[in-house]
Amino acid sequence: MAETEYAGRVWTVWLTPEISVDCGFWKFSGLPGLIMEASDKSGDYSFMVSSIENTNEPISLYRTEKKEISRKEFLFLERAVYAHPIRYSANPTLGQLIETDAGTFSLSPEQLVYPYNPMELK
């Protein structure tokens, strides 16, 4: 087990030294073994290895266009995506259907928002 504070959250990670691979979730690495589980103290985020396979399949790298932006620009865009998720989706004209006991409701892109709770608070 290891604990750290990163970007405003306190994280606990569990690792196994039996698998001596310096690898982990998101930005967690540098420990003497494979990170098997990570969670933040508030309980908002949790990651866990569900399986491990030995395979001969090559690792695929996704190639996307990159544009350097400042951290301030990134945080502005991140908040905008949470505030208006459909506006930034592949098909922003669809809206979203929500089913409840009272029936099915359609939300427009302006009505649909997600709570802003980024992994990096600072």
Secondary structure, 3 states (H helix, E strand, C coil): CEEEEECCEEEEEEEECCCCCCCCCCCCCCCCCEEEEEEECCCCCEEECCCCCCCCCCCCCCCCCCCCCCHHHHHHHHHHHHHCCHHHCCCCCCCEEEEECCEEEEECCCCCCCCCCCCCCC
